Amino acid sequence: MQNLQIIISGKLQKTGFPFYVKQFAQLNNIKGFVKYSSVSSIIIEAEGNEANLNIFIEYCRIGPEGSVITSVNISQGQLLNHASFKIN
């Protein structure tokens, strides 16, 4: 298990990005949260096994229809053992 902090920037508003991320996370046993940090960026904290997190990152890089991803920054975080995946 590992914890990743993912910051995604671009055209994200009104694309359903948080729901897009949450649905994929729940289907792939990833715990944590997603929240807007500004109009053009989202913060994701994701915990899971390395293989699932790698797939999750690639999914986030694509984004939902209508979104335009301009940057994805990933860093290691401290494992917090989240119980589920939430939209904050």
C-alpha positions in Angstrom: 0.0 0.0 0.0 1.1 3.5 -0.7 -0.3 7.0 -0.6 -0.1 9.4 -3.5 -0.9 13.1 -3.6 -2.0 14.0 -7.1 -2.6 17.6 -8.3 -4.3 17.9 -11.6 -4.6 21.3 -13.4 -6.5 22.3 -16.5 -10.1 22.9 -17.6 -11.9 20.8 -15.0 -15.0 22.7 -14.0 -18.4 21.4 -15.2 -16.9 18.1 -16.5 -17.8 15.9 -13.6 -14.2 15.3 -12.8 -14.7 14.4 -9.1 -17.4 11.9 -9.9 -15.3 10.4 -12.7 -12.4 9.9 -10.3 -14.5 8.6 -7.5 -16.2 6.0 -9.6 -12.9 4.6 -11.0 -11.4 4.6 -7.5 -14.2 2.6 -6.0 -14.1 0.0 -8.8 -10.3 -0.4 -8.3 -10.1 -0.5 -4.5 -8.5 2.9 -4.1 -9.2 4.9 -1.0 -8.8 8.6 -0.3 -10.5 11.7 -1.6 -10.8 14.3 -4.4 -11.5 18.0 -4.0 -11.2 21.2 -6.0 -8.4 23.4 -4.8 -9.3 26.2 -7.3 -11.3 26.7 -10.4 -8.6 25.0 -12.5 -7.1 22.4 -10.2 -8.1 19.3 -8.2 -6.3 17.6 -5.4 -6.5 13.8 -5.1 -5.2 11.7 -2.2 -5.2 8.1 -3.3 -4.2 5.0 -1.4 -3.9 1.5 -2.8 -1.5 -1.0 -4.2 1.1 0.1 -6.7 -0.5 -1.6 -9.7 -4.0 -0.1 -9.1 -2.5 3.4 -8.4 -0.6 3.3 -11.7 -3.8 2.5 -13.6 -5.6 5.2 -11.6 -3.0 7.8 -12.5 -3.3 7.0 -16.2 -7.1 7.3 -15.9 -6.8 10.7 -14.3 -4.5 11.9 -17.1 -7.2 11.2 -19.6 -10.0 12.9 -17.6 -13.7 12.9 -18.5 -15.1 14.2 -21.7 -14.8 18.0 -21.9 -11.8 18.2 -19.6 -8.4 19.5 -20.7 -5.6 18.3 -18.5 -2.6 20.7 -18.6 -0.5 19.2 -15.8 -0.4 16.3 -13.4 1.9 16.5 -10.4 2.4 13.4 -8.2 4.2 13.0 -4.9 4.4 10.3 -2.2 2.3 11.0 0.9 2.0 9.4 4.3 -0.2 6.3 4.5 -3.4 7.3 6.4 -5.5 4.2 5.8 -8.6 5.9 4.4 -11.8 3.8 4.8 -13.3 4.8 1.5 -13.0 7.2 -1.4 -14.9 10.5 -1.0 -15.6 13.8 -2.8 -14.7 16.6 -0.3 
